[in-house]
């Protein structure tokens, strides 16, 4: 049994609250164990200045961790820090893999992820919340008469996995993540294709067998999360 009583291949409790931010077109509070992230999606007409009209839409993301989100207060970010910059690029490029930008038209999707409480897996909780908030936003547009058919090619989900004391674990909390020999994030579509795999040995190496075990665990976790999405918005599946 793990530090929080779970089995090795067991997710933390996952919850989503739609419409958490009332003034955004789409929003979701993404909860994974003690990790909580507010995700909002706004879609506007027009494109960034570098992108020509008629060449498809665009999707971009921002990520921040609120000062009180960690055990010790972190400094409020002015300019985006290196970690936040890396994570928001990850959120943006993975969500772009889920969207048909041509069918989006000359519009820009803006995703914002703000971490309320961090206990491991904030980037994965952000991706999951952003995916659901995007489905929420498109559903709102559809209610207003906008055709959003095919904008989402295939929903995706993200989860962390790792090797801790020789054991492959699914969905690491902070205590496990900080002690992991191998740390990995797996992002997959609901149809079972990989979008991105981020993995590294933390002062350790790992075998091909361990890699296979981690990918299997990641596939199981993303499949379970996608199943939760399908219960909320079956029309996108």
Backbone as JSON, one array per atom type, in Angstrom:
{
  "sequence": "XXXXXXXXXXXXXXXXXXXXXXXXXXXXXXXXXXXXXXXXXXXXXXXXXXXXXXXXXXXXXXXXXXXXXXXXXXXXXXXXXXXXXXXXXXXXXXXXXXXXXXXXXXXXXXXXXXXXXXXXXXXXXXXXXXXXXXXXXXXXXXXXXXXXXXXXXXXXXXXXXXXXXXXXXXXXXXXXXXXXXXXXXXXXXXXXXXXXXXXXXXXXXXXXXXXXXXXXXXXXXXXXXXXXXXXXXXXXX",
  "N": [[0.84, -1.2, 0.0], [0.38, 2.31, -0.6], [1.55, 5.67, 0.36], [-0.81, 7.04, 0.75], [-2.61, 5.03, 0.97], [-3.46, 3.83, -1.39], [-3.6, 1.37, -4.09], [-0.95, 0.25, -6.29], [-1.67, 0.7, -8.98], [-3.73, 2.51, -8.91], [-5.78, 5.36, -9.36], [-5.83, 8.63, -7.8], [-8.69, 10.17, -6.15], [-10.73, 11.66, -8.51], [-12.25, 14.63, -9.52], [-14.5, 16.91, -11.15], [-15.68, 20.18, -11.62], [-17.89, 21.86, -13.47], [-18.26, 25.12, -15.03], [-17.09, 26.68, -13.07], [-15.9, 29.17, -13.02], [-17.66, 31.91, -13.54], [-17.67, 34.0, -15.45], [-16.23, 33.22, -17.64], [-16.17, 31.68, -20.88], [-15.94, 28.87, -20.95], [-15.25, 26.65, -18.26], [-13.59, 24.82, -15.63], [-13.16, 23.28, -12.49], [-10.53, 21.35, -11.69], [-9.86, 18.52, -9.96], [-7.61, 16.41, -8.39], [-7.02, 14.14, -6.16], [-5.47, 15.88, -3.63], [-4.67, 17.92, -5.2], [-5.63, 20.83, -6.88], [-6.9, 22.64, -9.57], [-7.84, 25.56, -11.28], [-9.33, 25.89, -14.34], [-9.81, 27.76, -17.24], [-11.48, 28.63, -20.28], [-11.52, 30.72, -23.02], [-12.81, 31.93, -26.06], [-12.08, 33.78, -28.86], [-12.86, 35.89, -31.65], [-10.62, 36.28, -34.38], [-7.0, 36.26, -34.87], [-3.58, 35.65, -33.7], [-1.1, 38.19, -34.42], [0.93, 37.19, -36.01], [-0.15, 35.17, -37.47], [-1.79, 34.33, -40.44], [-5.03, 35.26, -41.67], [-7.54, 32.88, -42.54], [-5.96, 30.63, -42.44], [-6.54, 28.76, -40.59], [-7.4, 28.26, -37.09], [-6.13, 29.14, -33.76], [-4.58, 28.01, -30.72], [-3.72, 28.7, -27.43], [-1.99, 28.71, -24.25], [-1.82, 29.52, -20.75], [-0.15, 29.18, -17.61], [-0.12, 29.2, -14.12], [1.04, 29.07, -10.74], [-0.55, 29.66, -7.79], [0.49, 31.78, -5.05], [-0.02, 30.61, -2.49], [-0.27, 27.91, -3.0], [1.5, 25.86, -2.51], [3.41, 24.04, 0.04], [5.12, 25.82, 1.31], [4.96, 29.33, 0.98], [5.11, 30.53, -2.29], [6.76, 32.93, -4.4], [4.82, 35.43, -5.98], [4.37, 35.28, -9.44], [5.73, 37.53, -11.82], [7.02, 38.16, -14.52], [6.88, 35.24, -16.53], [8.01, 32.31, -15.02], [10.64, 29.81, -15.47], [9.75, 27.11, -15.04], [6.92, 27.39, -15.11], [6.66, 28.4, -17.69], [7.53, 26.22, -19.25], [5.55, 24.35, -18.6], [3.17, 25.59, -19.47], [3.63, 25.67, -22.21], [3.56, 22.94, -22.71], [0.86, 22.36, -22.09], [-0.43, 23.88, -24.06], [0.54, 22.76, -26.54], [-0.26, 20.1, -26.36], [-3.07, 20.29, -26.17], [-3.57, 21.45, -28.63], [-3.17, 19.27, -30.24], [-5.5, 17.92, -29.91], [-7.39, 19.38, -31.2], [-9.0, 20.39, -34.2], [-7.71, 22.73, -35.97], [-8.28, 23.95, -38.37], [-11.04, 23.65, -38.67], [-11.81, 25.21, -36.6], [-11.65, 27.77, -37.53], [-11.13, 31.33, -38.07], [-10.34, 31.93, -35.3], [-9.27, 32.29, -31.87], [-8.32, 30.23, -29.26], [-8.05, 30.66, -25.87], [-6.49, 29.4, -23.11], [-6.41, 29.2, -19.61], [-4.72, 28.2, -16.75], [-4.74, 27.89, -13.34], [-3.18, 27.07, -10.41], [-4.6, 26.07, -7.46], [-4.1, 24.43, -5.28], [-1.38, 22.41, -4.62], [-0.35, 19.13, -4.9], [1.28, 17.34, -6.24], [1.35, 16.34, -9.68], [0.33, 18.61, -11.05], [0.53, 19.6, -13.67], [-0.67, 17.61, -15.18], [-3.28, 17.57, -14.09], [-3.98, 20.1, -14.92], [-4.01, 19.87, -17.73], [-6.09, 17.99, -18.0], [-8.24, 19.39, -16.83], [-8.31, 21.6, -18.56], [-9.0, 20.36, -20.97], [-11.6, 19.49, -20.42], [-12.8, 21.96, -19.82], [-12.6, 23.15, -22.32], [-14.36, 21.57, -23.83], [-16.67, 22.3, -22.49], [-16.77, 25.05, -23.17], [-17.11, 24.93, -25.98], [-19.57, 23.66, -26.08], [-21.17, 25.66, -25.01], [-20.94, 27.57, -27.04], [-22.19, 26.16, -29.09], [-24.81, 26.11, -28.17], [-25.42, 28.72, -28.65], [-25.76, 28.73, -31.31], [-23.54, 28.32, -32.93], [-21.66, 26.38, -35.16], [-19.89, 23.71, -34.1], [-19.03, 21.26, -34.82], [-16.74, 18.66, -35.14], [-14.58, 20.17, -34.25], [-13.17, 19.32, -31.99], [-10.98, 16.79, -32.36], [-10.19, 14.38, -31.11], [-10.77, 13.77, -27.76], [-8.41, 14.15, -25.04], [-6.33, 12.91, -22.34], [-4.34, 13.21, -19.35], [-1.79, 11.87, -17.23], [0.33, 11.24, -14.38], [3.09, 9.04, -13.86], [5.4, 6.82, -12.21], [8.53, 5.48, -10.89], [8.98, 4.29, -7.76], [10.94, 3.3, -5.16], [11.48, 0.94, -6.55], [8.99, 0.19, -7.49], [6.41, 0.46, -9.9], [4.29, 3.15, -10.14], [1.05, 4.62, -10.34], [-0.19, 7.88, -10.93], [1.17, 9.98, -9.13], [1.4, 11.34, -5.87], [2.6, 14.27, -4.05], [4.55, 13.46, -2.1], [5.36, 11.0, -3.09], [6.24, 11.72, -5.64], [8.41, 13.37, -5.04], [10.18, 11.54, -4.11], [10.7, 9.84, -6.16], [12.4, 7.56, -8.34], [12.16, 7.47, -11.05], [10.37, 9.64, -13.1], [7.44, 10.42, -14.83], [5.24, 11.74, -17.32], [2.27, 11.03, -18.98], [0.43, 11.53, -21.86], [-2.49, 10.88, -23.57], [-4.77, 10.18, -26.26], [-8.36, 9.64, -26.29], [-8.8, 7.55, -27.95], [-6.62, 5.97, -27.69], [-4.09, 6.71, -28.63], [-0.76, 8.0, -28.36], [0.02, 11.26, -27.29], [1.97, 12.79, -26.02], [4.93, 11.96, -24.21], [6.62, 12.47, -21.32], [9.51, 11.8, -19.73], [11.94, 10.95, -17.24], [14.94, 9.82, -15.66], [15.41, 10.3, -12.29], [18.24, 11.0, -11.05], [18.8, 8.38, -11.6], [18.59, 5.34, -13.53], [16.49, 3.6, -15.92], [14.92, 0.54, -16.9], [13.97, -1.12, -20.0], [11.84, -2.79, -19.48], [10.74, -1.57, -17.18], [10.0, 0.85, -18.33], [7.99, -0.04, -20.08], [6.12, -0.92, -18.18], [5.46, 1.5, -16.96], [4.32, 2.91, -19.11], [2.12, 1.26, -19.6], [0.73, 1.63, -17.21], [0.22, 4.37, -17.41], [-1.43, 4.39, -19.67], [-3.66, 3.0, -18.69], [-4.51, 4.82, -16.69], [-5.09, 7.21, -18.18], [-7.11, 6.25, -19.81], [-9.14, 5.74, -17.95], [-9.67, 8.33, -17.04], [-10.53, 9.58, -19.41], [-12.86, 8.14, -19.75], [-14.4, 9.23, -17.73], [-14.7, 11.82, -18.72], [-16.26, 11.21, -20.96], [-18.67, 10.52, -19.82], [-19.62, 12.98, -19.06], [-19.59, 14.64, -21.37], [-20.66, 13.09, -23.77], [-21.07, 13.57, -26.49], [-18.75, 14.42, -27.69], [-17.25, 12.2, -28.11]],
  "CA": [[0.0, 0.0, 0.0], [1.14, 3.54, -0.76], [1.49, 6.61, 1.47], [-2.2, 7.43, 0.97], [-3.44, 3.84, 1.06], [-3.89, 3.32, -2.7], [-2.84, 0.33, -4.76], [0.03, 0.82, -7.23], [-2.29, 1.09, -10.25], [-4.98, 3.19, -8.58], [-5.81, 6.82, -9.4], [-6.46, 9.38, -6.71], [-10.05, 10.56, -6.47], [-10.76, 12.71, -9.52], [-13.54, 15.32, -9.59], [-14.54, 18.09, -12.0], [-16.84, 21.05, -11.44], [-18.03, 22.74, -14.63], [-18.79, 26.46, -14.78], [-16.55, 27.17, -11.8], [-15.67, 30.61, -13.2], [-18.91, 32.26, -14.22], [-17.49, 34.98, -16.52], [-15.51, 32.63, -18.76], [-17.02, 30.89, -21.76], [-15.88, 27.51, -20.43], [-14.36, 26.55, -17.1], [-13.69, 23.61, -14.82], [-12.25, 23.03, -11.39], [-9.98, 20.01, -11.86], [-9.37, 18.03, -8.67], [-6.99, 15.08, -8.4], [-6.54, 14.04, -4.79], [-5.42, 17.19, -3.0], [-4.3, 18.91, -6.22], [-6.79, 21.54, -7.41], [-6.53, 23.62, -10.59], [-8.92, 26.25, -11.99], [-9.04, 25.98, -15.78], [-10.8, 28.53, -17.98], [-11.3, 28.71, -21.73], [-12.22, 31.79, -23.72], [-12.6, 31.84, -27.51], [-12.37, 35.08, -29.45], [-12.64, 36.05, -33.09], [-9.32, 36.86, -34.7], [-5.81, 35.44, -34.71], [-2.36, 36.41, -33.38], [-0.63, 39.01, -35.54], [1.85, 36.44, -36.86], [-0.86, 34.12, -38.21], [-2.65, 34.91, -41.47], [-6.42, 34.86, -41.72], [-7.81, 31.83, -43.5], [-5.0, 29.53, -42.31], [-6.93, 27.97, -39.43], [-7.38, 28.96, -35.81], [-4.97, 28.97, -32.89], [-4.84, 27.7, -29.31], [-2.58, 29.03, -26.58], [-2.29, 28.44, -22.85], [-1.0, 30.09, -19.68], [-0.17, 28.38, -16.37], [0.47, 29.84, -12.94], [0.79, 28.46, -9.44], [-0.82, 30.73, -6.84], [1.51, 31.79, -3.99], [-0.32, 29.73, -1.37], [-0.62, 26.57, -3.49], [2.48, 24.88, -2.04], [3.56, 23.98, 1.5], [5.68, 27.12, 1.69], [4.48, 30.32, 0.02], [6.0, 30.88, -3.4], [6.64, 34.32, -4.82], [3.91, 35.63, -7.1], [5.12, 35.48, -10.68], [5.49, 38.65, -12.71], [7.39, 37.47, -15.75], [6.67, 33.81, -16.38], [9.21, 31.58, -14.65], [11.02, 28.72, -16.36], [8.88, 25.95, -14.88], [5.59, 27.73, -15.61], [6.76, 28.54, -19.14], [7.59, 24.88, -19.81], [4.26, 23.67, -18.42], [2.13, 26.17, -20.34], [3.89, 25.2, -23.57], [3.06, 21.57, -22.76], [-0.61, 22.41, -22.14], [-0.83, 24.4, -25.36], [0.79, 21.87, -27.68], [-1.07, 18.88, -26.25], [-4.46, 20.6, -26.52], [-3.64, 21.66, -30.08], [-3.27, 17.95, -30.86], [-6.89, 17.46, -29.78], [-8.28, 20.32, -31.89], [-8.85, 20.63, -35.63], [-7.6, 24.19, -36.04], [-8.92, 24.39, -39.6], [-12.48, 23.75, -38.41], [-12.02, 26.29, -35.64], [-11.78, 29.02, -38.27], [-10.27, 32.45, -37.65], [-10.59, 32.16, -33.87], [-8.19, 31.93, -30.95], [-8.69, 29.65, -27.97], [-7.13, 31.03, -24.79], [-6.64, 28.55, -21.93], [-5.69, 29.65, -18.41], [-4.72, 27.21, -15.67], [-4.21, 28.46, -12.1], [-3.14, 26.03, -9.39], [-5.04, 26.48, -6.13], [-3.46, 23.59, -4.28], [-0.46, 21.51, -5.32], [0.09, 17.92, -4.22], [1.76, 16.47, -7.3], [0.54, 16.17, -10.88], [-0.4, 19.82, -11.42], [0.45, 19.77, -15.13], [-1.67, 16.66, -15.68], [-4.58, 18.09, -13.68], [-4.24, 21.27, -15.76], [-4.4, 19.38, -19.06], [-7.41, 17.38, -17.9], [-9.22, 20.46, -16.62], [-8.39, 22.41, -19.78], [-9.74, 19.58, -21.96], [-13.02, 19.53, -20.07], [-13.25, 23.35, -19.96], [-12.76, 23.4, -23.75], [-15.63, 20.96, -24.22], [-17.7, 23.17, -21.92], [-16.84, 26.27, -23.97], [-17.69, 24.61, -27.29], [-20.99, 23.39, -25.86], [-21.81, 26.96, -24.85], [-21.02, 28.17, -28.37], [-23.19, 25.42, -29.85], [-26.1, 26.59, -27.71], [-25.62, 30.03, -29.26], [-25.96, 28.55, -32.74], [-22.28, 28.18, -33.66], [-21.36, 25.0, -35.53], [-18.6, 23.29, -33.55], [-18.82, 19.86, -35.21], [-15.41, 18.28, -35.58], [-13.48, 21.0, -33.72], [-12.38, 18.38, -31.2], [-10.71, 15.58, -33.14], [-10.31, 13.31, -30.12], [-10.39, 14.24, -26.43], [-7.22, 13.53, -24.49], [-6.18, 12.95, -20.89], [-2.95, 13.15, -18.91], [-1.57, 11.33, -15.88], [1.72, 11.0, -14.02], [3.49, 7.71, -13.41], [6.78, 6.87, -11.76], [9.09, 4.35, -10.17], [9.34, 4.65, -6.38], [11.43, 2.12, -4.44], [11.4, -0.22, -7.41], [7.61, -0.1, -7.85], [5.77, 1.37, -10.86], [3.1, 3.73, -9.5], [0.17, 5.48, -11.14], [-0.73, 9.11, -10.34], [1.99, 10.25, -7.96], [1.2, 12.52, -5.03], [3.85, 15.01, -3.88], [5.55, 12.68, -1.36], [5.88, 9.98, -4.01], [6.96, 12.39, -6.72], [9.69, 13.89, -4.54], [11.07, 10.4, -3.82], [10.69, 8.94, -7.32], [13.61, 7.3, -9.11], [11.78, 7.81, -12.41], [9.17, 10.47, -13.12], [6.97, 10.46, -16.21], [3.89, 12.19, -17.6], [1.75, 10.37, -20.17], [-0.77, 12.16, -22.42], [-3.01, 10.01, -24.61], [-6.12, 10.43, -26.72], [-9.36, 8.67, -25.85], [-8.73, 6.41, -28.86], [-5.46, 5.16, -27.34], [-2.84, 7.15, -29.25], [0.08, 8.86, -27.53], [0.22, 12.65, -27.68], [3.29, 13.16, -25.52], [5.46, 11.25, -23.06], [7.74, 13.16, -20.69], [10.04, 10.9, -18.71], [13.36, 11.1, -16.93], [15.45, 9.2, -14.45], [15.84, 11.28, -11.28], [19.49, 10.45, -10.52], [18.69, 6.93, -11.73], [18.29, 4.87, -14.87], [15.38, 2.66, -15.87], [15.01, -0.49, -17.92], [12.89, -1.18, -20.98], [10.69, -3.4, -18.79], [10.13, -0.54, -16.33], [9.34, 1.79, -19.24], [6.74, -0.66, -20.52], [5.21, -0.92, -17.05], [5.0, 2.88, -16.78], [3.4, 3.24, -20.2], [0.88, 0.52, -19.36], [0.02, 2.31, -16.12], [-0.27, 5.63, -17.95], [-2.56, 4.1, -20.55], [-4.8, 2.68, -17.82], [-4.98, 6.04, -16.04], [-5.72, 8.12, -19.14], [-8.35, 5.63, -20.26], [-10.14, 5.94, -16.9], [-10.04, 9.76, -17.03], [-11.32, 9.82, -20.62], [-14.19, 7.57, -19.5], [-15.13, 10.22, -16.93], [-15.07, 12.89, -19.66], [-17.32, 10.73, -21.84], [-19.91, 10.56, -19.06], [-20.05, 14.38, -18.98], [-19.82, 15.15, -22.72], [-20.56, 11.95, -24.71], [-21.14, 13.98, -27.9], [-17.4, 14.64, -28.23], [-16.57, 10.92, -28.19]],
  "C": [[0.88, 1.25, 0.0], [0.92, 4.5, 0.41], [0.06, 7.05, 1.78], [-3.15, 6.24, 0.91], [-3.89, 3.26, -0.27], [-3.06, 2.12, -3.13], [-1.94, 0.99, -5.81], [-0.61, 1.36, -8.49], [-3.59, 1.85, -10.06], [-4.83, 4.71, -8.66], [-6.24, 7.4, -8.06], [-7.9, 9.71, -7.1], [-10.02, 11.77, -7.4], [-12.16, 13.3, -9.58], [-13.4, 16.54, -10.5], [-15.82, 18.87, -11.72], [-16.89, 22.04, -12.6], [-18.6, 24.1, -14.23], [-18.29, 27.08, -13.5], [-16.28, 28.67, -11.84], [-16.79, 31.12, -14.1], [-18.7, 33.17, -15.43], [-16.69, 34.45, -17.71], [-16.46, 31.77, -19.59], [-17.08, 29.44, -21.31], [-14.93, 27.47, -19.25], [-14.61, 25.24, -16.37], [-12.71, 23.69, -13.66], [-11.83, 21.58, -11.5], [-9.33, 19.58, -10.56], [-8.83, 16.62, -8.83], [-6.34, 14.88, -7.04], [-6.61, 15.4, -4.13], [-4.99, 18.29, -3.96], [-5.57, 19.5, -6.83], [-6.33, 22.63, -8.38], [-7.79, 24.22, -11.2], [-8.5, 26.39, -13.44], [-10.16, 26.75, -16.47], [-10.44, 28.53, -19.46], [-12.14, 29.85, -22.26], [-11.83, 31.72, -25.19], [-13.01, 33.17, -28.14], [-12.17, 35.03, -30.96], [-11.28, 36.7, -33.32], [-8.18, 35.92, -34.34], [-4.63, 36.29, -34.23], [-1.83, 37.12, -34.62], [0.27, 38.25, -36.5], [1.14, 35.41, -37.74], [-1.86, 34.75, -39.17], [-4.08, 34.39, -41.36], [-6.62, 33.8, -42.79], [-6.87, 30.66, -43.43], [-5.33, 28.65, -41.11], [-6.78, 28.76, -38.15], [-6.11, 28.7, -35.02], [-5.43, 28.68, -31.47], [-3.58, 27.98, -28.52], [-2.97, 28.87, -25.12], [-1.32, 29.19, -21.93], [-1.21, 29.28, -18.41], [0.5, 29.17, -15.27], [0.15, 29.01, -11.7], [0.6, 29.6, -8.43], [0.13, 30.63, -5.66], [1.25, 30.81, -2.86], [-0.59, 28.29, -1.76], [0.29, 25.49, -2.95], [2.64, 24.98, -0.52], [4.19, 25.25, 2.06], [5.31, 28.11, 0.6], [5.53, 30.58, -1.05], [5.75, 32.33, -3.8], [5.68, 34.43, -6.0], [4.71, 35.97, -8.36], [4.72, 36.76, -11.38], [5.74, 38.12, -14.11], [7.26, 35.97, -15.5], [7.99, 33.11, -16.08], [9.46, 30.41, -15.59], [10.11, 27.52, -16.27], [7.5, 26.23, -15.44], [5.58, 27.84, -17.13], [6.76, 27.17, -19.81], [6.23, 24.18, -19.74], [3.2, 24.27, -19.33], [2.37, 25.84, -21.81], [3.37, 23.77, -23.75], [1.54, 21.55, -22.88], [-1.06, 22.85, -23.53], [-0.63, 23.39, -26.48], [-0.01, 20.58, -27.58], [-2.53, 19.16, -26.62], [-4.61, 20.89, -28.01], [-3.74, 20.33, -30.82], [-4.69, 17.41, -30.82], [-7.86, 18.27, -30.64], [-7.96, 20.37, -33.37], [-8.87, 22.14, -35.84], [-8.24, 24.74, -37.32], [-10.42, 24.58, -39.38], [-12.8, 24.82, -37.38], [-12.24, 27.62, -36.35], [-10.87, 30.1, -37.71], [-10.59, 32.86, -36.21], [-9.38, 31.72, -33.06], [-8.79, 31.4, -29.66], [-7.62, 30.02, -26.95], [-7.46, 30.19, -23.55], [-5.81, 29.13, -20.79], [-5.84, 28.61, -17.33], [-4.02, 27.82, -14.45], [-4.32, 27.42, -10.99], [-3.53, 26.61, -8.04], [-4.28, 25.73, -5.04], [-2.63, 22.53, -5.0], [-0.06, 20.34, -4.44], [0.5, 16.88, -5.27], [0.79, 16.42, -8.47], [-0.2, 17.41, -11.32], [-0.5, 19.99, -12.92], [-0.58, 18.82, -15.73], [-3.08, 17.11, -15.32], [-4.97, 19.29, -14.52], [-4.69, 20.84, -17.15], [-5.8, 18.79, -19.03], [-8.5, 18.43, -17.71], [-9.4, 21.32, -17.86], [-9.19, 21.68, -20.86], [-11.23, 19.65, -21.69], [-13.58, 20.95, -20.21], [-13.43, 23.72, -21.43], [-14.07, 22.78, -24.26], [-16.81, 21.78, -23.69], [-17.89, 24.43, -22.76], [-17.5, 26.01, -25.32], [-19.18, 24.3, -27.17], [-21.77, 24.68, -25.69], [-21.97, 27.65, -26.2], [-22.1, 27.49, -29.22], [-24.6, 25.85, -29.46], [-26.45, 27.95, -28.31], [-25.72, 29.95, -30.79], [-24.71, 28.43, -33.57], [-22.03, 26.69, -33.94], [-19.95, 24.64, -35.03], [-18.3, 21.83, -33.89], [-17.38, 19.64, -35.7], [-14.27, 19.13, -35.05], [-12.59, 20.17, -32.81], [-12.21, 17.09, -31.99], [-10.85, 14.34, -32.26], [-9.91, 13.87, -28.77], [-9.15, 13.51, -25.93], [-7.2, 13.67, -22.97], [-4.71, 12.76, -20.55], [-2.86, 12.59, -17.5], [-0.07, 11.15, -15.65], [1.91, 9.55, -13.6], [4.94, 7.82, -12.95], [7.21, 5.59, -11.1], [9.56, 4.85, -8.81], [9.71, 3.38, -5.64], [11.21, 0.85, -5.25], [10.01, -0.59, -7.87], [7.09, 0.94, -8.84], [4.45, 1.83, -10.27], [2.36, 4.62, -10.47], [-0.26, 6.68, -10.32], [-0.04, 9.45, -9.03], [1.51, 11.47, -7.19], [2.57, 13.15, -4.77], [4.92, 14.17, -3.18], [6.17, 11.61, -2.24], [6.72, 10.61, -5.1], [8.34, 12.85, -6.27], [10.68, 12.77, -4.24], [11.24, 9.48, -5.01], [12.07, 8.79, -7.94], [13.39, 7.65, -10.58], [10.46, 8.55, -12.35], [8.73, 10.63, -14.56], [5.55, 10.99, -16.26], [3.46, 11.61, -18.94], [0.47, 11.07, -20.59], [-1.23, 11.33, -23.6], [-4.42, 10.44, -25.01], [-7.06, 9.35, -26.21], [-9.36, 7.43, -26.74], [-7.45, 5.59, -28.66], [-4.16, 5.53, -28.01], [-2.08, 8.07, -28.3], [0.14, 10.26, -28.14], [1.61, 13.11, -27.24], [3.64, 12.27, -24.33], [6.67, 12.03, -22.56], [8.28, 12.25, -19.6], [11.52, 11.09, -18.49], [13.71, 10.3, -15.69], [15.94, 10.28, -13.51], [17.04, 10.71, -10.54], [19.47, 8.91, -10.56], [18.53, 6.6, -13.21], [17.1, 3.92, -14.77], [15.44, 1.74, -17.08], [13.85, -0.38, -18.9], [11.64, -1.8, -20.33], [9.98, -2.38, -17.91], [9.4, 0.5, -17.19], [8.01, 1.23, -19.71], [5.7, -0.65, -19.41], [4.63, 0.48, -16.82], [4.01, 3.29, -17.87], [2.08, 2.51, -20.05], [0.05, 1.19, -18.27], [-0.56, 3.64, -16.61], [-1.46, 5.44, -18.86], [-3.81, 3.78, -19.74], [-5.38, 3.95, -17.21], [-5.68, 6.98, -17.0], [-7.03, 7.57, -19.65], [-9.48, 5.85, -19.24], [-10.6, 7.4, -16.85], [-10.9, 10.09, -18.24], [-12.74, 9.26, -20.45], [-15.03, 8.51, -18.66], [-15.58, 11.39, -17.81], [-16.28, 12.46, -20.5], [-18.68, 10.7, -21.14], [-20.5, 11.98, -19.06], [-20.43, 14.91, -20.35], [-19.7, 14.02, -23.75], [-20.53, 12.38, -26.16], [-19.76, 14.22, -28.51], [-16.62, 13.34, -28.4], [-17.16, 10.05, -29.29]]
}
